[in-house]
Structures are given as structure tokens and as C-alpha cells.
Amino acid sequence: EPGLHRPYSTPLYPYLPATAALLAVGCFIAMLISNPSIGGIFVGIVLSSVLVFRALGFHKRGLSR
């Protein structure tokens, strides 16, 4: 519902969230370059989290049970 009153809005939306996402990607790339083993562990954790999220069905019903 785009017209719904919301008591809080994101400051400088969409520029601040986009900047944060780009900085996070940059940090991840720097981590992969400087220490590939830690980067691989990080990727493994993220992928396993996605698999658990999908296996438990949270993507179908939202985050709350």
C-alpha cells in the first residue's frame, strides 16, 4: 500500500541504501582479494543460510511463524 501513512521513512532514500549496498559489495570484493579463504567461508555461510530459509518455508509465509 504505497499511500499508507508510515511513521518512519528512510533518510535520503534511495541514495543512502544504494550507497550502503555498494559499499558492502566493495567490502566483500576487498575481502575476497585480501583473504580468499575467509571470503569462501562467508559465501558458504550465506548460501547455507539461504538454503535453511527456503527449506523451512519462510519465503512463502514471511519471516514470522
MDTraj code that builds the backbone (N, CA, C; nanometers):
import mdtraj as md
import numpy as np

residues = "GLU PRO GLY LEU HIS ARG PRO TYR SER THR PRO LEU TYR PRO TYR LEU PRO ALA THR ALA ALA LEU LEU ALA VAL GLY CYS PHE ILE ALA MET LEU ILE SER ASN PRO SER ILE GLY GLY ILE PHE VAL GLY ILE VAL LEU SER SER VAL LEU VAL PHE ARG ALA LEU GLY PHE HIS LYS ARG GLY LEU SER ARG".split()
xyz = np.array([
    [0.0833, -0.1166, 0.0000],
    [0.0000, 0.0000, 0.0000],
    [0.0886, 0.1239, 0.0000],
    [0.1203, 0.1750, -0.1157],
    [0.2129, 0.2879, -0.1233],
    [0.1605, 0.4153, -0.0585],
    [0.0274, 0.4339, -0.0522],
    [-0.0269, 0.5567, 0.0048],
    [-0.0449, 0.5518, 0.1552],
    [-0.0141, 0.4412, 0.2188],
    [-0.0325, 0.4237, 0.3624],
    [0.0628, 0.5138, 0.4403],
    [0.0098, 0.5783, 0.5469],
    [0.0945, 0.6632, 0.6312],
    [0.1972, 0.5766, 0.7035],
    [0.3208, 0.6181, 0.6962],
    [0.4286, 0.5455, 0.7624],
    [0.4985, 0.6419, 0.8586],
    [0.5118, 0.6015, 0.9859],
    [0.5692, 0.6932, 1.0848],
    [0.7192, 0.7151, 1.0680],
    [0.7859, 0.6312, 0.9912],
    [0.9305, 0.6445, 0.9736],
    [0.9628, 0.6245, 0.8268],
    [1.0482, 0.7092, 0.7756],
    [1.0939, 0.6905, 0.6382],
    [1.2465, 0.6858, 0.6382],
    [1.3015, 0.6189, 0.5408],
    [1.4464, 0.6062, 0.5308],
    [1.5058, 0.7383, 0.4849],
    [1.6028, 0.7917, 0.5589],
    [1.6635, 0.9178, 0.5169],
    [1.7362, 0.9023, 0.3834],
    [1.7191, 1.0002, 0.2980],
    [1.7856, 1.0075, 0.1675],
    [1.7565, 0.8864, 0.0793],
    [1.6386, 0.8261, 0.0965],
    [1.6006, 0.7119, 0.0135],
    [1.5868, 0.7583, -0.1304],
    [1.6361, 0.6881, -0.2285],
    [1.7025, 0.5586, -0.2345],
    [1.8548, 0.5690, -0.2359],
    [1.9078, 0.6905, -0.2186],
    [2.0525, 0.7096, -0.2341],
    [2.1330, 0.6488, -0.1197],
    [2.0885, 0.6669, 0.0030],
    [2.1630, 0.6124, 0.1169],
    [2.1628, 0.4591, 0.1183],
    [2.0482, 0.3919, 0.0988],
    [2.0525, 0.2449, 0.0925],
    [2.1356, 0.1929, -0.0246],
    [2.1295, 0.2602, -0.1388],
    [2.2090, 0.2168, -0.2545],
    [2.3577, 0.2331, -0.2262],
    [2.3947, 0.3427, -0.1607],
    [2.5348, 0.3639, -0.1243],
    [2.5813, 0.2567, -0.0262],
    [2.4980, 0.2238, 0.0715],
    [2.5336, 0.1195, 0.1684],
    [2.5509, -0.0150, 0.0995],
    [2.4637, -0.0465, 0.0051],
    [2.4752, -0.1732, -0.0675],
    [2.6030, -0.1771, -0.1509],
    [2.6355, -0.0679, -0.2177],
    [2.7587, -0.0630, -0.2973],
    [2.8828, -0.0754, -0.2092],
    [2.8815, -0.0097, -0.0939],
    [2.9950, -0.0212, -0.0017],
    [3.0082, -0.1638, 0.0516],
    [2.8959, -0.2297, 0.0791],
    [2.9007, -0.3685, 0.1265],
    [2.9588, -0.4601, 0.0200],
    [2.9191, -0.4401, -0.1052],
    [2.9740, -0.5204, -0.2148],
    [3.1232, -0.4928, -0.2293],
    [3.1623, -0.3665, -0.2175],
    [3.3044, -0.3317, -0.2248],
    [3.3852, -0.3971, -0.1138],
    [3.3307, -0.3983, 0.0072],
    [3.3994, -0.4643, 0.1192],
    [3.4110, -0.6144, 0.0954],
    [3.3070, -0.6746, 0.0397],
    [3.3108, -0.8174, 0.0107],
    [3.4167, -0.8483, -0.0941],
    [3.4246, -0.7669, -0.1988],
    [3.5265, -0.7876, -0.3025],
    [3.6660, -0.7707, -0.2436],
    [3.6840, -0.6696, -0.1583],
    [3.8140, -0.6495, -0.0942],
    [3.8497, -0.7688, -0.0059],
    [3.7516, -0.8258, 0.0635],
    [3.7767, -0.9425, 0.1474],
    [3.8173, -1.0621, 0.0618],
    [3.7500, -1.0805, -0.0518],
    [3.7855, -1.1914, -0.1404],
    [3.9272, -1.1769, -0.1947],
    [3.9674, -1.0542, -0.2253],
    [4.1013, -1.0306, -0.2800],
    [4.2075, -1.0493, -0.1723],
    [4.1832, -0.9935, -0.0534],
    [4.2862, -0.9969, 0.0505],
    [4.2947, -1.1318, 0.1214],
    [4.1812, -1.2012, 0.1362],
    [4.1808, -1.3283, 0.2080],
    [4.0724, -1.4195, 0.1494],
    [4.1049, -1.4897, 0.0411],
    [4.0039, -1.5719, -0.0264],
    [3.9432, -1.6818, 0.0608],
    [4.0189, -1.7346, 0.1562],
    [3.9628, -1.8421, 0.2391],
    [3.8503, -1.7896, 0.3286],
    [3.8687, -1.6728, 0.3874],
    [3.7629, -1.6127, 0.4690],
    [3.6436, -1.5768, 0.3807],
    [3.6712, -1.5277, 0.2598],
    [3.5631, -1.4978, 0.1662],
    [3.4833, -1.6213, 0.1310],
    [3.5524, -1.7332, 0.1132],
    [3.4835, -1.8587, 0.0842],
    [3.3974, -1.9049, 0.1998],
    [3.4479, -1.8880, 0.3215],
    [3.3692, -1.9233, 0.4400],
    [3.2441, -1.8362, 0.4472],
    [3.2612, -1.7079, 0.4199],
    [3.1481, -1.6154, 0.4216],
    [3.0426, -1.6557, 0.3186],
    [3.0855, -1.6877, 0.1980],
    [2.9922, -1.7305, 0.0936],
    [2.9210, -1.8587, 0.1363],
    [2.9941, -1.9514, 0.1975],
    [2.9328, -2.0751, 0.2450],
    [2.8270, -2.0507, 0.3510],
    [2.8539, -1.9593, 0.4426],
    [2.7564, -1.9265, 0.5468],
    [2.6312, -1.8646, 0.4855],
    [2.6505, -1.7725, 0.3925],
    [2.5353, -1.7080, 0.3288],
    [2.4528, -1.8100, 0.2504],
    [2.5189, -1.8949, 0.1731],
    [2.4454, -1.9945, 0.0944],
    [2.3726, -2.0946, 0.1831],
    [2.4367, -2.1379, 0.2910],
    [2.3688, -2.2316, 0.3809],
    [2.2508, -2.1643, 0.4508],
    [2.2622, -2.0364, 0.4819],
    [2.1503, -1.9635, 0.5423],
    [2.0328, -1.9540, 0.4459],
    [2.0617, -1.9290, 0.3191],
    [1.9553, -1.9227, 0.2184],
    [1.8879, -2.0588, 0.2051],
    [1.9662, -2.1653, 0.2065],
    [1.9082, -2.2992, 0.1959],
    [1.8176, -2.3307, 0.3145],
    [1.8602, -2.2951, 0.4353],
    [1.7777, -2.3185, 0.5542],
    [1.6502, -2.2346, 0.5465],
    [1.6626, -2.1094, 0.5069],
    [1.5478, -2.0201, 0.4930],
    [1.4446, -2.0789, 0.3975],
    [1.4913, -2.1294, 0.2847],
    [1.3999, -2.1873, 0.1854],
    [1.3466, -2.3231, 0.2319],
    [1.4297, -2.4025, 0.2974],
    [1.3861, -2.5347, 0.3426],
    [1.2771, -2.5242, 0.4491],
    [1.2858, -2.4228, 0.5347],
    [1.1856, -2.4053, 0.6392],
    [1.0598, -2.3362, 0.5880],
    [1.0625, -2.2867, 0.4642],
    [0.9441, -2.2283, 0.4035],
    [0.9147, -2.0854, 0.4425],
    [1.0109, -2.0159, 0.5026],
    [0.9871, -1.8775, 0.5424],
    [0.9602, -1.7871, 0.4221],
    [1.0152, -1.8215, 0.3070],
    [0.9951, -1.7376, 0.1891],
    [0.8498, -1.7406, 0.1422],
    [0.7730, -1.8385, 0.1846],
    [0.6328, -1.8489, 0.1433],
    [0.5384, -1.7764, 0.2377],
    [0.5762, -1.7639, 0.3643],
    [0.4830, -1.7083, 0.4626],
    [0.5367, -1.5851, 0.5339],
    [0.6469, -1.5314, 0.4931],
    [0.7053, -1.4181, 0.5628],
    [0.8010, -1.4670, 0.6695],
    [0.8586, -1.3744, 0.7435],
    [0.9600, -1.4116, 0.8419],
    [0.9006, -1.4646, 0.9718],
    [0.7770, -1.4308, 1.0026],
    [0.7191, -1.4770, 1.1285],
    [0.6387, -1.6043, 1.1069],
    [0.6346, -1.6867, 1.2088],
    [0.5573, -1.8106, 1.2020],
    [0.4200, -1.7775, 1.2463],
])
top = md.Topology()
chain = top.add_chain()
for i, resn in enumerate(residues, 1):
    res = top.add_residue(resn, chain, resSeq=i)
    for name in ("N", "CA", "C"):
        top.add_atom(name, md.element.get_by_symbol(name[0]), res)
traj = md.Trajectory(xyz[None], top)
